[in-house]
Amino acid sequence: MLTIASASGNVFAFAWASDLPPSFDGPKWARTLCARGSGLGLDGLFRLHAPEPGLPWVMEHWDTDGAFSFCSNGSRAALALDGAPESEFVEVISSGQPIRLRRFTTGHQARIGIRMPEGPGFGLKPLPIQLKEPAAFGFVGNPQLVIEVEEVDFVDLDTYAPQLSHHPAFPEGTNVNILQPTGKGTARIRSWERGVEGETLCCGTGCAVAAAWMAQRRGISSWKLQPRGGDPVEVTVDLKEDGSWRELWLSGRVRIIAAVTPDASLGLV
């Protein structure tokens, strides 16, 4: 019933709407399946609708706490599943956000890219909080705080991030990303995600906003970011003077891991 797949270290469960029972409850299923120890320890749950010719492919995502949200890495991973549209470019509505997915190959490795939401409301925003470190805030379908630090490994993210994620300056909360530039167009990044309420191996949207900020600060439009997961991601962007963007693409590797059927003891069906 479920396919497990990962993108740049983040692991998600995917279910086709036609395979789900009428009693399907996205928030409940996400909280149950994503739980560590009693579930599969996932980063999110997706419901996929059957592709319809001439229409955007529709999918929905729930965080580990059951919150409905946009997720870029999971949206990328969905394109690798059996039954996904087969064209090179695919128009998608992912948790209400219009995006585009693309299949391509670099060397001998298949990769999937996502063009992030763009237009009014999306882009780098005024920083609503005073910090001693260089920092930026952006909205890419979800809120992202990015902070430049000298060494990402020296930060206790589980202590550092929650107080920022739930600061009154961010009424809806925010993801928190710490960034360490390492060279021309390269950086290391770690991410603490709201909803997950912890560090993940890669936050695709956080990587995208971080690269957009670096493009603004350093005038380099193409970045290779190394998250905590083993697979790096590449980000390219056409950034406007006002902080909004066009063609903000994040690309990386996707893996299909397993097909599983939830045990009846979980109480989902």
Sequence and secondary structure as in RCSB ss.txt:
>XXXX:A:sequence
MLTIASASGNVFAFAWASDLPPSFDGPKWARTLCARGSGLGLDGLFRLHAPEPGLPWVMEHWDTDGAFSFCSNGS
RAALALDGAPESEFVEVISSGQPIRLRRFTTGHQARIGIRMPEGPGFGLKPLPIQLKEPAAFGFVGNPQLVIEVE
EVDFVDLDTYAPQLSHHPAFPEGTNVNILQPTGKGTARIRSWERGVEGETLCCGTGCAVAAAWMAQRRGISSWKL
QPRGGDPVEVTVDLKEDGSWRELWLSGRVRIIAAVTPDASLGLV
>XXXX:A:secstr
 EEEEEETTEEEEEEEGGGS TT  HHHHHHHHH TTTS   S EEEE    TTS EEEEEE TTS B   HHHH
HHHTTSTTS  SSEEEEEETTEEEEEEEEEETTEEEEEEE   STT EEE   S  SS EEEEESSSEEEEEE S
 GGG  HHHHHHHHHT TT TT  EEEEEEEEETTEEEEEEEETTTTEEES  HHHHHHHHHHHHHHH   EEEE
E SSSS EEEEEEE TTS EEEEEEEE EEEEEEE   GGG   
